[in-house]
Amino acid sequence: MKWDEVTLVILAVFGCLTLLLTQVSEVLSKLPEIIRAWRRVRRELNGGMGPDDPQRSADVSVPDAPATGPVADRESDEADAGEGRRVSGP
């Protein structure tokens, strides 16, 4: 194998690697958009009642139940602190 053939092989390999990396970069940059589109498709196939659908309630069995959990506790603590009450917790 002559040096000019080795040089051509090296150039071809680097050209293929560059092309491969460019394609991978394009796919990765579009991945969030692809995921959002896939979730929209799944939501439509499920009848439009996905977890982030605004028409879906948090708990269908108890519609008037107060919100509970860390976020609800934090919001009530902030409201109590705004009124000058003692806030529970750290």
Secondary structure, 3 states (H helix, E strand, C coil): CCHHHHHHHHHHHHHHHHHHHHHHHHHHHHHHHHHHHHHHHHHHHCCCCCCCCCCCCCCCCCCCCCCCCHHHHHHHHHHHHHCCCCCCCC
